Structures are given as structure tokens and as C-alpha cells.
Amino acid sequence: MYTTQIKSQDQALCHLFFHCILKDGELADKELDNVADKLVAVGLNKDLNFKDEVINYREYRSEVARSEEEYLQFLIEQINPVNELALYSYCAELLLSDNMLSEEEESLLKHLGDALGIDDQEQSVARKLMIQRKVIETEKIF
């Protein structure tokens, strides 16, 4: 179903961000603000209606659970990123927006890194960097 709903690079990026933010099944106001900020920062607010896109995402979300790797590969092919680590770090930041990283979210980051062609060592460094930035942001400790 998602292959018929996602037709553009912008939609794919938007749906990837939604997938990251909704991976744990909960959407806190702070998380919603965080994803909205990211979507606006990358300029997606001009061409997409986020409410429609989140409705579309929720319609096919159960389909993604069967093969998240395949879904991520589809999104990455649509996005065709030039800055893979930057995209990975945006997603890591969204996953950490609730100050926690569950096993499912760790798995998502691993699958995303693999789909982006980022090796395990680079993934580890990027993930550690985002976690430490989050600690500094929340705890004010350097």
C-alpha cells in the first residue's frame, strides 16, 4: 500500500520521519513539535499537508511491521540521499526525542543505517554522538 501512496522524495522523507517518531507507538506533544521542526527545517512544509501524510502513514503502518527493512529500503530509494549520515542523525534525533531508545528503536536505527549503506562503526559513532547531545540538552552536563 505504501508503494502507491508515496510518490515523491518529499513524501518519502516525511514518512521516514513519521516512522521514526511513531516507532514506539506513542506521540507526545514534544515529539510532535520535534518532527514538525525537522519537517519545516528541510522545507517539506511548502508542498505537503502533514495531517494528510500522517493519516496515510497510519493507514499502512501495520503493513510495515511485516518487513521494516523492505520499507526502509523503499523510502531510501525514493529519497536518494546525498548526505546519508545527516539523514541518519536526523532520524536518531527523532528517535531520542522522548529521551529513550527502546530495543525496537535501536533495531530501526540499525536497519536504517544498513539501508543507507553506513557501516556499523559509523552507525555506532553517530548514535553515540546523538545520545550524548541529547544528554547535554536534557541534563546540561558536558
DSSP file (Angstrom, degrees, kcal/mol; ACC not computed):
  #  RESIDUE AA STRUCTURE BP1 BP2  ACC     N-H-->O    O-->H-N    N-H-->O    O-->H-N    TCO  KAPPA ALPHA  PHI   PSI    X-CA   Y-CA   Z-CA
    1    1 A M    >>        0   0    0      0, 0.0     3,-1.3     0, 0.0     4,-1.0   0.000 360.0 360.0 360.0 -41.6    0.0    0.0    0.0
    2    2 A Y  H 3>  +     0   0    0      1,-0.3     4,-2.4     2,-0.2     3,-0.2   0.818 360.0  64.7 -63.9 -28.4    2.8    2.5    0.9
    3    3 A T  H 34 S+     0   0    0      1,-0.2    -1,-0.3     2,-0.2    68,-0.0   0.763 106.4  43.2 -66.8 -22.4    4.3    2.0   -2.6
    4    4 A T  H <4 S+     0   0    0     -3,-1.3    -1,-0.2     1,-0.1    -2,-0.2   0.677 116.2  47.1 -92.9 -18.9    1.2    3.5   -4.1
    5    5 A Q  H  < S+     0   0    0     -4,-1.0     2,-0.8    -3,-0.2    -2,-0.2   0.779 100.2  67.4 -91.8 -29.6    0.9    6.4   -1.6
    6    6 A I     <  +     0   0    0     -4,-2.4    -1,-0.1     1,-0.2     3,-0.0  -0.822  52.4 151.2 -99.8 108.3    4.5    7.6   -1.5
    7    7 A K        +     0   0    0     -2,-0.8     2,-0.3    -3,-0.1    -1,-0.2   0.517  53.3  47.6-114.3  -9.7    5.3    9.1   -4.9
    8    8 A S  S  > S-     0   0    0      1,-0.1     4,-2.2     0, 0.0     5,-0.2  -0.874  77.8-113.7-135.4 164.7    7.9   11.8   -4.2
    9    9 A Q  H  > S+     0   0    0     -2,-0.3     4,-2.4     2,-0.2     5,-0.2   0.907 117.3  52.6 -59.7 -44.0   11.2   12.3   -2.4
   10   10 A D  H  > S+     0   0    0      1,-0.2     4,-2.5     2,-0.2    -1,-0.2   0.911 109.2  48.2 -62.2 -43.4    9.5   14.8    0.0
   11   11 A Q  H  > S+     0   0    0      2,-0.2     4,-2.8     1,-0.2    -1,-0.2   0.917 110.7  51.7 -63.1 -41.8    6.7   12.3    0.9
   12   12 A A  H  X S+     0   0    0     -4,-2.2     4,-2.2     2,-0.2    -2,-0.2   0.917 111.4  46.6 -62.2 -43.2    9.3    9.6    1.5
   13   13 A L  H  X S+     0   0    0     -4,-2.4     4,-2.3     2,-0.2    -1,-0.2   0.922 112.6  50.3 -64.3 -43.5   11.3   11.8    3.8
   14   14 A C  H  X S+     0   0    0     -4,-2.5     4,-2.3     1,-0.2    -2,-0.2   0.921 112.3  46.8 -59.1 -45.9    8.1   12.9    5.6
   15   15 A H  H  X S+     0   0    0     -4,-2.8     4,-2.5     2,-0.2    -1,-0.2   0.838 109.2  54.5 -69.7 -33.0    7.1    9.2    6.1
   16   16 A L  H  X S+     0   0    0     -4,-2.2     4,-2.2    -5,-0.2    -1,-0.2   0.932 109.6  47.5 -63.6 -44.7   10.5    8.2    7.3
   17   17 A F  H  X S+     0   0    0     -4,-2.3     4,-2.5     2,-0.2    -2,-0.2   0.912 112.3  49.6 -62.6 -42.2   10.4   10.9   10.0
   18   18 A F  H  X S+     0   0    0     -4,-2.3     4,-2.4     1,-0.2    -1,-0.2   0.914 108.9  53.1 -61.3 -41.7    6.8    9.8   10.9
   19   19 A H  H  < S+     0   0    0     -4,-2.5     4,-0.4     1,-0.2    -1,-0.2   0.906 111.3  46.4 -61.0 -41.1    8.1    6.2   11.1
   20   20 A C  H >< S+     0   0    0     -4,-2.2     3,-0.8     1,-0.2     4,-0.3   0.935 115.4  44.2 -65.4 -46.8   10.9    7.2   13.5
   21   21 A I  H 3< S+     0   0    0     -4,-2.5     3,-0.3     1,-0.2     5,-0.2   0.796 120.0  41.3 -72.9 -27.9    8.7    9.4   15.7
   22   22 A L  T >< S+     0   0    0     -4,-2.4     3,-1.8    -5,-0.2    -1,-0.2   0.322  82.1 104.4-102.0   7.8    5.9    6.8   15.9
   23   23 A K  T <  S+     0   0    0     -3,-0.8    -1,-0.2    -4,-0.4    -2,-0.1   0.871  82.6  48.4 -57.8 -38.6    8.0    3.7   16.2
   24   24 A D  T 3  S-     0   0    0     -4,-0.3    -1,-0.3    -3,-0.3    -2,-0.1   0.461 114.5-117.3 -83.6   1.1    7.3    3.4   19.9
   25   25 A G  S <  S+     0   0    0     -3,-1.8     2,-0.3     1,-0.2    -2,-0.1   0.423  83.4  97.1  82.5  -2.3    3.5    3.8   19.2
   26   26 A E        -     0   0    0     -5,-0.2     2,-0.4     2,-0.0    -2,-0.3  -0.892  53.1-162.5-121.4 150.8    3.3    7.0   21.3
   27   27 A L        -     0   0    0     -2,-0.3     2,-0.1    -3,-0.1    -5,-0.1  -0.817  10.9-169.1-136.4  95.6    3.3   10.6   20.2
   28   28 A A     >  -     0   0    0     -2,-0.4     4,-2.4     1,-0.1     5,-0.2  -0.437  36.0-111.7 -77.7 156.6    4.0   13.1   22.9
   29   29 A D  H  > S+     0   0    0      1,-0.2     4,-2.5     2,-0.2     5,-0.2   0.886 119.3  53.8 -56.0 -40.6    3.5   16.8   22.2
   30   30 A K  H  > S+     0   0    0      1,-0.2     4,-2.2     2,-0.2    -1,-0.2   0.891 108.7  49.2 -62.7 -39.3    7.3   17.4   22.4
   31   31 A E  H  > S+     0   0    0      2,-0.2     4,-2.7     1,-0.2     5,-0.2   0.905 109.8  51.0 -66.5 -41.1    7.8   14.7   19.8
   32   32 A L  H  X S+     0   0    0     -4,-2.4     4,-2.3     1,-0.2    -2,-0.2   0.911 111.0  48.5 -62.3 -42.5    5.3   16.2   17.5
   33   33 A D  H  X S+     0   0    0     -4,-2.5     4,-2.5     2,-0.2    -1,-0.2   0.905 111.1  51.9 -61.8 -41.5    6.9   19.6   17.9
   34   34 A N  H  X S+     0   0    0     -4,-2.2     4,-2.1     2,-0.2    -2,-0.2   0.928 111.7  44.0 -63.4 -47.2   10.3   18.0   17.2
   35   35 A V  H  X S+     0   0    0     -4,-2.7     4,-2.6     2,-0.2    -1,-0.2   0.893 112.9  52.7 -67.8 -37.8    9.2   16.3   14.0
   36   36 A A  H  X S+     0   0    0     -4,-2.3     4,-2.4    -5,-0.2     5,-0.2   0.918 108.5  50.9 -62.0 -42.4    7.3   19.4   12.8
   37   37 A D  H  X S+     0   0    0     -4,-2.5     4,-2.7     1,-0.2    -1,-0.2   0.913 111.6  47.5 -59.5 -43.3   10.5   21.4   13.4
   38   38 A K  H  X S+     0   0    0     -4,-2.1     4,-1.8     2,-0.2    -2,-0.2   0.915 111.1  50.4 -65.4 -42.9   12.5   18.9   11.3
   39   39 A L  H  <>S+     0   0    0     -4,-2.6     5,-2.6     1,-0.2     6,-0.5   0.896 114.7  43.5 -63.9 -39.9    9.9   18.8    8.5
   40   40 A V  H ><5S+     0   0    0     -4,-2.4     3,-1.7     3,-0.2    -1,-0.2   0.901 109.3  58.1 -70.1 -41.3    9.9   22.6    8.3
   41   41 A A  H 3<5S+     0   0    0     -4,-2.7    -2,-0.2     1,-0.3    -1,-0.2   0.838 109.3  44.3 -59.7 -34.5   13.8   22.8    8.6
   42   42 A V  T 3<5S-     0   0    0     -4,-1.8    -1,-0.3    -5,-0.1    -2,-0.2   0.337 119.5-110.9 -95.0   8.0   14.1   20.6    5.5
   43   43 A G  T X 5S+     0   0    0     -3,-1.7     3,-0.8    -5,-0.1     4,-0.3   0.656  77.2 129.9  81.6  17.5   11.5   22.6    3.6
   44   44 A L  T 3>< +     0   0    0     -5,-2.6     4,-1.4     1,-0.2     3,-0.5   0.629  55.5  78.3 -79.8 -11.2    8.7   20.0    3.4
   45   45 A N  T 34 S+     0   0    0     -6,-0.5    -1,-0.2     1,-0.2    -5,-0.1   0.643  84.8  63.8 -72.5 -12.5    6.1   22.3    4.8
   46   46 A K  T <4 S+     0   0    0     -3,-0.8    -1,-0.2     1,-0.1    -2,-0.1   0.857 115.7  21.5 -79.5 -35.7    5.7   24.0    1.4
   47   47 A D  T  4 S+     0   0    0     -3,-0.5     2,-0.4    -4,-0.3    -2,-0.2   0.560 112.5  67.2-112.7 -11.2    4.4   21.1   -0.7
   48   48 A L     <  -     0   0    0     -4,-1.4     2,-0.8   -38,-0.0     3,-0.1  -0.881  63.6-140.0-120.1 146.0    2.9   18.6    1.8
   49   49 A N     >  -     0   0    0     -2,-0.4     4,-2.3     1,-0.2     3,-0.3  -0.896  18.6-159.9 -97.5 106.7    0.0   18.6    4.1
   50   50 A F  H  > S+     0   0    0     -2,-0.8     4,-2.6     1,-0.2     5,-0.2   0.839  87.7  56.1 -60.8 -35.3    1.4   16.9    7.2
   51   51 A K  H  > S+     0   0    0      1,-0.2     4,-1.8     2,-0.2    -1,-0.2   0.926 109.9  45.6 -63.3 -43.3   -2.0   15.9    8.6
   52   52 A D  H  > S+     0   0    0     -3,-0.3     4,-2.4     1,-0.2    -2,-0.2   0.901 112.9  51.1 -64.2 -40.4   -2.9   14.1    5.3
   53   53 A E  H  X S+     0   0    0     -4,-2.3     4,-2.6     1,-0.2    -2,-0.2   0.883 108.8  49.5 -67.9 -38.1    0.5   12.4    5.3
   54   54 A V  H  X S+     0   0    0     -4,-2.6     4,-2.4     2,-0.2    -1,-0.2   0.869 110.6  51.6 -69.4 -33.8    0.3   11.2    8.9
   55   55 A I  H  X S+     0   0    0     -4,-1.8     4,-1.6    -5,-0.2    -2,-0.2   0.934 111.0  47.9 -63.1 -46.1   -3.2    9.8    8.1
   56   56 A N  H  X S+     0   0    0     -4,-2.4     4,-1.2     1,-0.2    -2,-0.2   0.914 111.4  50.9 -60.2 -43.6   -1.7    8.0    5.0
   57   57 A Y  H >X S+     0   0    0     -4,-2.6     4,-1.1     1,-0.2     3,-0.5   0.932 109.0  49.9 -60.1 -46.5    1.1    6.7    7.2
   58   58 A R  H 3< S+     0   0    0     -4,-2.4     4,-0.4     1,-0.2    -1,-0.2   0.806 103.6  62.0 -65.5 -27.8   -1.2    5.3    9.8
   59   59 A E  H 3< S+     0   0    0     -4,-1.6    -1,-0.2     1,-0.2    -2,-0.2   0.873 117.8  26.3 -65.2 -36.9   -3.3    3.6    7.1
   60   60 A Y  H XX S+     0   0    0     -4,-1.2     3,-1.3    -3,-0.5     4,-1.1   0.415  89.7 106.6-106.7   2.2   -0.4    1.4    6.0
   61   61 A R  H >X S+     0   0    0     -4,-1.1     4,-1.0     1,-0.3     3,-0.5   0.842  77.3  54.9 -53.2 -41.0    1.6    1.2    9.3
   62   62 A S  H 3> S+     0   0    0     -4,-0.4     4,-0.5     1,-0.2    -1,-0.3   0.822 102.5  58.6 -64.9 -29.5    0.7   -2.4   10.1
   63   63 A E  H X> S+     0   0    0     -3,-1.3     3,-0.9     1,-0.2     4,-0.6   0.855 100.0  57.7 -65.1 -35.1    2.0   -3.4    6.7
   64   64 A V  H X< S+     0   0    0     -4,-1.1     3,-1.0    -3,-0.5     7,-0.2   0.834  92.7  67.8 -65.3 -34.4    5.4   -2.0    7.6
   65   65 A A  H 3< S+     0   0    0     -4,-1.0     3,-0.4     1,-0.3    -1,-0.2   0.787  92.6  60.8 -59.6 -28.0    5.7   -4.2   10.6
   66   66 A R  H << S+     0   0    0     -3,-0.9    -1,-0.3    -4,-0.5    -2,-0.2   0.847 127.6   5.4 -69.3 -33.7    5.9   -7.3    8.4
   67   67 A S    <X  +     0   0    0     -3,-1.0     4,-2.0    -4,-0.6    -1,-0.2  -0.533  63.5 166.5-153.9  79.9    9.1   -6.1    6.7
   68   68 A E  H  > S+     0   0    0     -3,-0.4     4,-2.9     1,-0.2     5,-0.2   0.874  81.4  57.5 -63.3 -37.0   10.6   -2.9    8.1
   69   69 A E  H  > S+     0   0    0      1,-0.2     4,-2.3     2,-0.2    -1,-0.2   0.920 107.8  47.0 -59.9 -43.7   13.9   -3.5    6.2
   70   70 A E  H  > S+     0   0    0      2,-0.2     4,-2.2     1,-0.2    -1,-0.2   0.900 112.4  50.3 -64.4 -42.0   12.0   -3.5    2.9
   71   71 A Y  H  X S+     0   0    0     -4,-2.0     4,-2.5    -7,-0.2    -2,-0.2   0.935 111.4  47.4 -61.4 -48.6   10.0   -0.4    3.8
   72   72 A L  H  X S+     0   0    0     -4,-2.9     4,-2.8     1,-0.2     5,-0.2   0.898 110.5  52.3 -62.4 -40.6   13.2    1.5    4.8
   73   73 A Q  H  X S+     0   0    0     -4,-2.3     4,-2.3    -5,-0.2    -1,-0.2   0.916 109.5  50.1 -61.5 -42.4   14.9    0.4    1.5
   74   74 A F  H  X S+     0   0    0     -4,-2.2     4,-2.0     2,-0.2    -2,-0.2   0.937 112.4  46.8 -59.8 -47.8   11.9    1.7   -0.4
   75   75 A L  H  X S+     0   0    0     -4,-2.5     4,-2.8     1,-0.2     5,-0.2   0.919 111.6  50.4 -61.9 -44.1   12.0    5.0    1.4
   76   76 A I  H  X S+     0   0    0     -4,-2.8     4,-3.1     1,-0.2    -1,-0.2   0.889 108.9  52.1 -63.9 -39.0   15.7    5.4    0.9
   77   77 A E  H  < S+     0   0    0     -4,-2.3    -1,-0.2    -5,-0.2    -2,-0.2   0.894 112.5  46.1 -62.3 -38.7   15.4    4.7   -2.8
   78   78 A Q  H  < S+     0   0    0     -4,-2.0    -2,-0.2    -5,-0.2    -1,-0.2   0.902 117.0  43.1 -69.2 -40.9   12.8    7.4   -3.0
   79   79 A I  H  < S-     0   0    0     -4,-2.8    -2,-0.2    -5,-0.2    -3,-0.2   0.895  83.3-166.1 -71.7 -40.7   14.8    9.9   -1.0
   80   80 A N     <  -     0   0    0     -4,-3.1    -3,-0.1    -5,-0.2    -4,-0.1   0.958  21.1-151.1  50.6  59.9   18.1    9.1   -2.8
   81   81 A P        -     0   0    0      0, 0.0     3,-0.2     0, 0.0    -1,-0.1  -0.259  27.9-168.3 -69.1 146.5   20.1   10.9   -0.1
   82   82 A V  S    S+     0   0    0      1,-0.2     2,-0.7     2,-0.1    -2,-0.1   0.704  88.7  48.4 -96.4 -30.6   23.4   12.6   -0.8
   83   83 A N     >  +     0   0    0      1,-0.2     4,-2.1     2,-0.1    -1,-0.2  -0.728  67.4 170.2-114.2  78.5   24.2   13.1    2.9
   84   84 A E  H  > S+     0   0    0     -2,-0.7     4,-2.6     1,-0.2    -1,-0.2   0.885  75.1  50.0 -61.4 -44.4   23.5    9.7    4.4
   85   85 A L  H  > S+     0   0    0      1,-0.2     4,-2.6     2,-0.2    -1,-0.2   0.866 109.2  53.0 -65.5 -35.1   25.0   10.4    7.9
   86   86 A A  H  > S+     0   0    0      2,-0.2     4,-2.3     1,-0.2    -1,-0.2   0.929 110.7  46.4 -64.6 -44.6   23.0   13.6    8.2
   87   87 A L  H  X S+     0   0    0     -4,-2.1     4,-2.2     1,-0.2    -2,-0.2   0.923 112.4  51.1 -62.7 -43.4   19.8   11.8    7.4
   88   88 A Y  H  X S+     0   0    0     -4,-2.6     4,-2.5     1,-0.2    -2,-0.2   0.909 110.5  49.1 -58.4 -43.7   20.7    9.0    9.9
   89   89 A S  H  X S+     0   0    0     -4,-2.6     4,-2.5     2,-0.2    -1,-0.2   0.868 107.8  53.7 -69.2 -35.6   21.4   11.6   12.6
   90   90 A Y  H  X S+     0   0    0     -4,-2.3     4,-2.2     2,-0.2    -1,-0.2   0.941 111.9  45.7 -59.8 -46.2   18.1   13.4   12.0
   91   91 A C  H  X S+     0   0    0     -4,-2.2     4,-2.5     2,-0.2    -2,-0.2   0.900 111.4  51.5 -65.9 -40.6   16.3   10.1   12.4
   92   92 A A  H  X S+     0   0    0     -4,-2.5     4,-1.8     1,-0.2    -1,-0.2   0.913 109.3  51.4 -61.2 -41.8   18.4    9.2   15.6
   93   93 A E  H  < S+     0   0    0     -4,-2.5     4,-0.3     1,-0.2    -2,-0.2   0.905 110.1  48.5 -62.6 -41.2   17.5   12.6   17.0
   94   94 A L  H >< S+     0   0    0     -4,-2.2     3,-1.2     1,-0.2     4,-0.2   0.914 110.3  51.1 -65.0 -41.7   13.8   12.0   16.3
   95   95 A L  H 3< S+     0   0    0     -4,-2.5     3,-0.5     1,-0.3     5,-0.3   0.821 112.9  46.7 -64.5 -30.1   14.0    8.5   18.0
   96   96 A L  T >< S+     0   0    0     -4,-1.8     3,-2.6     1,-0.2    -1,-0.3   0.415  80.9 101.8 -89.9   1.1   15.7   10.1   21.0
   97   97 A S  T <  S+     0   0    0     -3,-1.2    -1,-0.2    -4,-0.3    -2,-0.1   0.731  82.1  50.6 -63.2 -20.5   13.2   13.0   21.3
   98   98 A D  T 3  S-     0   0    0     -3,-0.5    -1,-0.3     2,-0.4    -2,-0.1   0.253 118.4-113.1 -97.2  12.8   11.4   11.2   24.1
   99   99 A N  S <  S+     0   0    0     -3,-2.6     2,-0.3     1,-0.2    -2,-0.1   0.627  87.5  90.3  68.2  17.1   14.8   10.7   25.9
  100  100 A M        -     0   0    0     -5,-0.3     2,-0.4     2,-0.0    -2,-0.4  -0.972  57.3-157.5-138.9 153.7   14.6    6.9   25.5
  101  101 A L        -     0   0    0     -2,-0.3    -5,-0.1    -3,-0.1    -6,-0.0  -0.881  20.5-161.1-133.3 101.7   15.8    4.4   22.9
  102  102 A S     >  -     0   0    0     -2,-0.4     4,-2.5    -7,-0.2     5,-0.2  -0.189  34.8-102.8 -75.1 170.4   13.9    1.2   23.0
  103  103 A E  H  > S+     0   0    0      1,-0.2     4,-2.5     2,-0.2     5,-0.2   0.897 124.6  52.3 -59.4 -41.0   15.1   -2.1   21.5
  104  104 A E  H  > S+     0   0    0      1,-0.2     4,-2.1     2,-0.2    -1,-0.2   0.886 110.1  47.7 -63.6 -38.8   12.7   -1.6   18.6
  105  105 A E  H  > S+     0   0    0      2,-0.2     4,-2.4     1,-0.2    -2,-0.2   0.875 110.1  52.2 -70.7 -37.4   14.1    1.9   18.0
  106  106 A E  H  X S+     0   0    0     -4,-2.5     4,-2.2     2,-0.2    -2,-0.2   0.916 110.3  49.6 -60.1 -43.4   17.7    0.6   18.2
  107  107 A S  H  X S+     0   0    0     -4,-2.5     4,-2.8     1,-0.2     5,-0.2   0.904 108.3  52.6 -63.3 -42.0   16.7   -2.0   15.6
  108  108 A L  H  X S+     0   0    0     -4,-2.1     4,-2.8     1,-0.2    -1,-0.2   0.926 108.7  50.1 -59.4 -45.5   15.2    0.7   13.4
  109  109 A L  H  X S+     0   0    0     -4,-2.4     4,-2.9     2,-0.2    -1,-0.2   0.905 111.0  49.6 -60.8 -41.0   18.4    2.7   13.5
  110  110 A K  H  X S+     0   0    0     -4,-2.2     4,-2.4     2,-0.2    -2,-0.2   0.944 113.1  45.5 -62.9 -48.4   20.4   -0.4   12.6
  111  111 A H  H  X S+     0   0    0     -4,-2.8     4,-2.5     2,-0.2    -2,-0.2   0.892 113.9  50.0 -63.2 -39.2   18.1   -1.2    9.6
  112  112 A L  H  X S+     0   0    0     -4,-2.8     4,-2.1    -5,-0.2    -2,-0.2   0.938 110.1  49.6 -64.8 -46.9   18.2    2.4    8.6
  113  113 A G  H  X>S+     0   0    0     -4,-2.9     5,-2.9     1,-0.2     4,-0.5   0.905 111.9  48.9 -58.2 -42.1   21.9    2.6    8.7
  114  114 A D  H ><5S+     0   0    0     -4,-2.4     3,-1.1     1,-0.2    -1,-0.2   0.918 110.2  50.5 -63.8 -43.4   22.2   -0.6    6.6
  115  115 A A  H 3<5S+     0   0    0     -4,-2.5    -1,-0.2     1,-0.3    -2,-0.2   0.833 111.3  49.6 -63.7 -31.7   19.7    0.8    4.1
  116  116 A L  H 3<5S-     0   0    0     -4,-2.1    -1,-0.3    -5,-0.2    -2,-0.2   0.538 115.7-116.8 -83.5  -7.1   21.8    3.9    3.8
  117  117 A G  T <<5 +     0   0    0     -3,-1.1     2,-0.5    -4,-0.5    -3,-0.2   0.765  62.5 150.5  77.1  25.4   25.0    1.9    3.4
  118  118 A I      < -     0   0    0     -5,-2.9    -1,-0.3    -6,-0.2    -2,-0.1  -0.805  44.1-125.9 -93.0 126.6   26.5    3.2    6.6
  119  119 A D     >  -     0   0    0     -2,-0.5     4,-2.4    -3,-0.1     5,-0.2  -0.208  24.7-103.6 -71.4 165.9   28.9    0.7    8.2
  120  120 A D  H  > S+     0   0    0      1,-0.2     4,-2.4     2,-0.2     5,-0.2   0.847 119.1  52.7 -58.9 -39.1   28.5   -0.5   11.8
  121  121 A Q  H  > S+     0   0    0      2,-0.2     4,-2.3     1,-0.2    -1,-0.2   0.931 111.0  46.0 -66.0 -45.0   31.3    1.6   13.1
  122  122 A E  H  > S+     0   0    0      1,-0.2     4,-2.7     2,-0.2     5,-0.2   0.897 112.3  52.1 -63.6 -39.6   29.9    4.8   11.6
  123  123 A Q  H  X S+     0   0    0     -4,-2.4     4,-2.8     1,-0.2     5,-0.2   0.922 109.4  49.9 -60.5 -44.2   26.5    4.0   12.9
  124  124 A S  H  X S+     0   0    0     -4,-2.4     4,-2.5     2,-0.2    -2,-0.2   0.917 112.3  46.1 -62.2 -45.1   27.9    3.5   16.4
  125  125 A V  H  X S+     0   0    0     -4,-2.3     4,-2.6     2,-0.2    -2,-0.2   0.930 114.6  47.5 -64.3 -45.6   29.7    6.8   16.4
  126  126 A A  H  X S+     0   0    0     -4,-2.7     4,-2.3     2,-0.2    -2,-0.2   0.915 113.6  47.6 -63.2 -43.1   26.7    8.7   15.0
  127  127 A R  H  X S+     0   0    0     -4,-2.8     4,-2.3    -5,-0.2    -1,-0.2   0.919 112.6  48.9 -63.7 -44.6   24.3    7.0   17.5
  128  128 A K  H  X S+     0   0    0     -4,-2.5     4,-2.6    -5,-0.2    -2,-0.2   0.905 110.5  51.7 -62.6 -41.9   26.7    7.8   20.4
  129  129 A L  H  X S+     0   0    0     -4,-2.6     4,-2.4     1,-0.2    -2,-0.2   0.927 111.1  46.6 -59.7 -46.8   27.0   11.4   19.3
  130  130 A M  H  X S+     0   0    0     -4,-2.3     4,-2.0     2,-0.2    -1,-0.2   0.884 112.5  50.4 -66.7 -37.8   23.3   11.9   19.2
  131  131 A I  H  X S+     0   0    0     -4,-2.3     4,-2.3     2,-0.2    -2,-0.2   0.929 111.9  47.5 -64.7 -45.0   22.8   10.2   22.6
  132  132 A Q  H  X S+     0   0    0     -4,-2.6     4,-2.4     1,-0.2    -2,-0.2   0.892 110.4  51.6 -65.7 -38.4   25.5   12.5   24.1
  133  133 A R  H  X S+     0   0    0     -4,-2.4     4,-2.4     1,-0.2    -1,-0.2   0.898 110.0  50.3 -62.5 -39.0   24.0   15.6   22.5
  134  134 A K  H  X S+     0   0    0     -4,-2.0     4,-2.5     2,-0.2     5,-0.3   0.902 109.1  50.9 -66.1 -40.9   20.6   14.6   24.0
  135  135 A V  H  X>S+     0   0    0     -4,-2.3     4,-3.4     2,-0.2     5,-0.6   0.927 111.6  47.9 -61.3 -45.3   22.2   14.1   27.5
  136  136 A I  H  X5S+     0   0    0     -4,-2.4     4,-1.5     1,-0.2    -2,-0.2   0.916 112.7  49.6 -61.6 -42.7   23.8   17.6   27.2
  137  137 A E  H  <5S+     0   0    0     -4,-2.4    -2,-0.2    -5,-0.2    -1,-0.2   0.903 122.5  30.7 -63.3 -42.7   20.5   19.1   26.1
  138  138 A T  H  <5S+     0   0    0     -4,-2.5    -2,-0.2    -5,-0.1    -3,-0.2   0.867 131.4  31.4 -87.8 -38.3   18.4   17.5   28.9
  139  139 A E  H  <5S-     0   0    0     -4,-3.4    -3,-0.2    -5,-0.3    -2,-0.2   0.608  90.9-135.2 -97.1 -14.3   20.9   17.3   31.8
  140  140 A K     << +     0   0    0     -4,-1.5     2,-0.5    -5,-0.6    -4,-0.2   0.864  60.0 136.0  59.0  37.5   23.0   20.3   30.9
  141  141 A I              0   0    0     -6,-0.5    -1,-0.2     1,-0.1    -2,-0.2  -0.968 360.0 360.0-119.2 127.3   26.1   18.3   31.6
  142  142 A F              0   0    0     -2,-0.5    -1,-0.1    -3,-0.1    -6,-0.1   0.417 360.0 360.0 -96.7 360.0   29.2   18.3   29.3
